[in-house]
Amino acid sequence: MKEFDRLIAEELAAYSEEMKEAVFSIIEKQTKKAAERLRKTSPKSKESGKHYASGWTVRTVRTKDSVSCTVYNSAKPQLTHLLENGHLDRSGKRVEGTPHISPAETETIESIDKELDKL
């Protein structure tokens, strides 16, 4: 009976490891897609648009038991809040924001949920 218990424990551990790797893979894949979406949908201006839009990247930190993926703008990080939410220009007039980060975030979360449901 002890042999049977050991075999079951080994199989459960292997299954758990496979599932963890599948989840990690889904998260990493979807965050890379989020960065791609942001490169396409970010506002582009004559002055800084190309650099801002192309600056979206992903930082992934993987440990034995977790994965953390951060999508951020490495080229113009100071513009993310201003372009997403709007700001005052030099003359004091309000410039409306262009929501591009929150839609990408929502879409990414939904995509991750759909992929996880398939497991």
N, C-alpha and C positions, 0 to 999 in steps of 0.2 A: 504494500500500500504506500510506503514511503517513496518508492520509485515512481509510482503513478503521480503522487503529489508533486514531486520534483519536476516531472515532465510537464505537468500542467502549469506550474509556476514559470518554467522556462518559456513555454509557448506564450503565456500571457505577457511576459516581459518582452519577448520578441515582437509581439503584436503591438504592444504599447510603444515600443521604439519606432516601428514602422509608421504608426499613426502620428506620432510626434513629428517625424521627418516629413510626412505628407502635409501636415498643418504648417510647418515652418516653410516648406516649399511654396505653398499657396500664398502665404503672407508675403514672402519675398517677391514672388512673381507679380502679385497685384500692386505692390508698392512701386515696382519698376514701371508698371503700366500707368500708375498715377503720375509719376514724373513725366512720362511721355505725353499724357493728356495735358498736363500743365504747360509743357513746351509748346503744344499746339494752341491752347486756349488762352494763354497769358496775353494781356494787353501789350501791344507793340507801338511804341512812339518813335518819332524820328531820332530823338536824343538817346534814349536808353533802351528802347524796346527789344532790339535783337539780343543784346547782352542779357537782359532780364529774362526773356523767354527761354533762352538757351541755357540758363544757369541752374535749372532744376535738376537735382540729383538725389540719390538715396544713400543714406548711411545705414549699414546693417551691422548690428552687434549680435553675435550668436554665442550663447553659452551652452552648457550641457542640457539645461532644462528650459531655456527660453530663447526667443528671438525678438529683437527690437529693431524696427525699421523706421527711419525718420526721413521724410521727404522735405527737402529744404532748398532754398535758392542760394547757391554759393557765389553767384556773380553780383547780385544786388539785393542782399537780404534786407536792407533798410527800406526797400520799396514794397515789400509784401503787404504790410498792414495798410500803407497809404493807398496802394492800388486796389486792394480788396475792399476797403471800407470808405474810401474817399478822404479828402483833405482840403485845406484852404490853400489857394495858390498865393503867389507873391502879392497880388493886389487885394487879397482878402476875400475873394469870391470862392464859393464852395465848388469843388470839383467832385462830381459823383464817382463813387467807387465802381469797379468792374468786378463783380463776384466771379472769381475763377478758381480760388482755392477751395472754398466750401463745397461747390458742386463736385469737384474732383474727389474731395474727401468722402462725400456721401456716396458717390458712385463706387469708390474703392471699397467702402464698408459693405455695400450691397453685394459687390462682386465676391468679396471674401466669404460672406454669409452663404451665397449660392454655391460656391465651390465646396465649402465645408459641409453643406447639406448633402452633397453628392458622395461624401466619404461613407 
